[in-house]
Every structure is written in C-alpha cells, then in structure tokens.
Amino acid sequence: MEAITILGIVFLGLILFTLTGIALTGITLLLAVNKGHTRFQKFFMVLISFFESPLKTMVKIFRIDPHAIDNMIIEIENNLMRSDFLKVPYNERMIILPQCLRHPNCPARTSPNSIECIGCGLCNIKKLKKEAEEMGYKFVLSPGGTFSKRRIKEEKPKAVLGVACEFELREGLDACMEYRVPAQGIPLLKGGCVQTIADWDRIKEVMRSKI
C-alpha cells in the first residue's frame, strides 16, 4: 500500500512538473518573440526544446494550430541571429529557396549542386534570383533540407537566408546555429510538395536588410 502511495505521489509530481513546464514554455514563447527579451532567448530555447512536445499536445486540445508554436520558435531563432546576419555583406551571404516554389511546368535542369533555374519566367523565382545575384548573393534552389544543410556545411557562407516549410526551416536554422552561421528563416505561407506560396515581399525585405 505504501509503495502504491509513493508511486501515486511521484506520478502526480511528474504531472505537475510537466504542466508547470508547459505553462512556463508558453509564457517564454510570448516573451521571446519580443525583441526586448533577446538576452534570455538561449535559455528559452533550452526550455522550449524540453517541453515542446507536451506543449503541442496541449494546444491541440484547445484547437490551436501547432504550427503557431513552430513559427514562434523560428522567430526566436531569427531574433538570436539577426544582428550577426545584418553585419555580413551581401556577397558573403547565401539565399536558399525550396524547389516546391517552382511552376508545375518548370523546365529547370538538375545538377549535382542545385536545381538550375534557367529564367523561364513561369514563377517568381527568376526575378528574385536576378536581384539576389546582382546584390552578390549565392543563390541556391534546393531539392530538400538535407541538400541545403550539406551546401551550407561544404560552402561555409558567412550568413544564410532560407525559405521553407516550418519543419525544414527549423532543421535548417538549428544546423546554422550548430555551424555558427547566422541565418534568417522565412516560413512558406502555404506548404506542401508542389505549388507552395511564399511571402515574396518579406523575402526581399530580409534579403536587402543590412546594418
């Protein structure tokens, strides 16, 4: 009987610990997206990574889109790296777009290093590529997250601007933090494998930003 009582107390304690952690994580997410709290964001990232899974389960119960959590975490990581990103000259930056932004009839060629946009004009990639390369950016049209991380690791740009769905964007930002490459990530407005939608105005705004 005593053993059962002890197990019950331990179980209750774990529940209370988890609920407290979820509450703290929710509060820190709200605080961390505020630029005025960037000095605490590394601590917030550790807390969030620990309680992210139960937090997403909790928001589903209240019918809140769990993608909102991903977007908030992306913004935290953007805030952590923004000042260092802005210090890097355009000609030492890399911009990575996902291949899913291409038109269904895209005639682009695939090479070992990238999907080579030939400027057909069927989608918005042509204009963005032209401006980015004129500014000095290394332009990459990526077939996937693994490919993007390999290009970053091999070519070692001084900064990266990435566009992707929330899942791949978070993986990419985490990799950039690991490689000590300041990055900015912009989530797609509409995900999926084909005919996705990007916030082109925001991409251009971040691409042009500097100190």
Buried (B, 14 or more C-beta within 10 A) or exposed (E): EEEEEEEEEEEEEEEEEBEEBBEBBBEBBEBBBEEEBBEEBEEBBEBBEEBBEBBBEBBEEEEEEBBEBBBBBBBBBBBBBBEBBBEBEBEEBBBBBBBBBBBEEBEBEEEEEBBEBEEBEBBBBBEBBEBBEEBEBBBBBBEEBEBBBBBBEEEEBBBBBBBBBBEBBBBBBBBBBEBEBBBBBBBBEEBEEEEBEBBBEEBBEBBEEEE
